[in-house]
Amino acid sequence: MMNIGPEFGAAIIPILITLAFYAFIIYVLVSLLKFMRQKNQHDRDRNEKLDRLIQYLENQDQNRKIDRDT
């Protein structure tokens, strides 16, 4: 049977810490990408709604001008 000494245990801990650190970094990057994708979609939706609101207000303003003229 193979005897795994304390040297192996001492060497494995830094490797596990390094792997955990890289896993955390990858998780953060993936989460950030998902957040930014969702944020872009929400921004597009908001801009679309603002465009519709601007058009509505411009139409209201034009209708008021027409009503005043007649």
C-alpha positions as CSV (number, residue, x, y, z in Angstrom):
1,M,0.0,0.0,0.0
2,M,1.2,3.5,-0.8
3,N,2.1,5.7,2.0
4,I,1.0,9.3,1.5
5,G,3.0,11.4,3.8
6,P,2.5,14.9,5.2
7,E,4.3,16.4,2.2
8,F,1.4,15.5,-0.1
9,G,-1.1,17.0,2.3
10,A,0.9,20.2,2.6
11,A,1.2,20.4,-1.2
12,I,-2.5,19.7,-1.9
13,I,-3.8,22.6,0.2
14,P,-2.3,25.4,-1.9
15,I,-3.5,23.6,-5.1
16,L,-7.0,23.4,-3.7
17,I,-6.9,27.1,-2.6
18,T,-5.7,28.1,-6.1
19,L,-8.5,26.0,-7.8
20,A,-11.1,27.5,-5.5
21,F,-9.9,31.0,-6.3
22,Y,-10.1,30.3,-10.1
23,A,-13.5,28.8,-9.7
24,F,-14.7,31.9,-7.8
25,I,-13.3,34.2,-10.5
26,I,-15.0,32.2,-13.2
27,Y,-18.3,32.3,-11.3
28,V,-18.0,36.1,-10.8
29,L,-17.3,36.6,-14.5
30,V,-20.2,34.4,-15.6
31,S,-22.5,36.2,-13.2
32,L,-21.3,39.6,-14.4
33,L,-21.9,38.6,-18.0
34,K,-25.5,37.4,-17.2
35,F,-26.2,40.6,-15.4
36,M,-24.9,42.8,-18.2
37,R,-27.0,40.9,-20.8
38,Q,-30.1,41.3,-18.7
39,K,-29.3,45.0,-18.1
40,N,-28.9,45.6,-21.8
41,Q,-32.3,44.0,-22.4
42,H,-33.9,46.1,-19.7
43,D,-32.2,49.3,-21.1
44,R,-33.6,48.5,-24.6
45,D,-37.1,48.0,-23.1
46,R,-36.9,51.3,-21.2
47,N,-35.7,53.2,-24.3
48,E,-38.5,51.7,-26.3
49,K,-41.0,52.8,-23.7
50,L,-39.5,56.3,-23.6
51,D,-39.7,56.6,-27.4
52,R,-43.4,55.7,-27.2
53,L,-44.0,58.2,-24.4
54,I,-42.2,60.9,-26.4
55,Q,-44.3,60.1,-29.5
56,Y,-47.5,60.2,-27.4
57,L,-46.6,63.6,-25.9
58,E,-45.7,65.0,-29.2
59,N,-49.0,63.9,-30.6
60,Q,-50.8,65.4,-27.7
61,D,-49.0,68.7,-28.2
62,Q,-49.9,68.7,-31.9
63,N,-53.5,68.0,-31.1
64,R,-53.6,70.9,-28.7
65,K,-52.1,73.2,-31.3
66,I,-54.7,72.1,-33.9
67,D,-57.5,72.6,-31.3
68,R,-56.3,76.1,-30.5
69,D,-56.1,77.1,-34.2
70,T,-59.7,76.0,-35.0
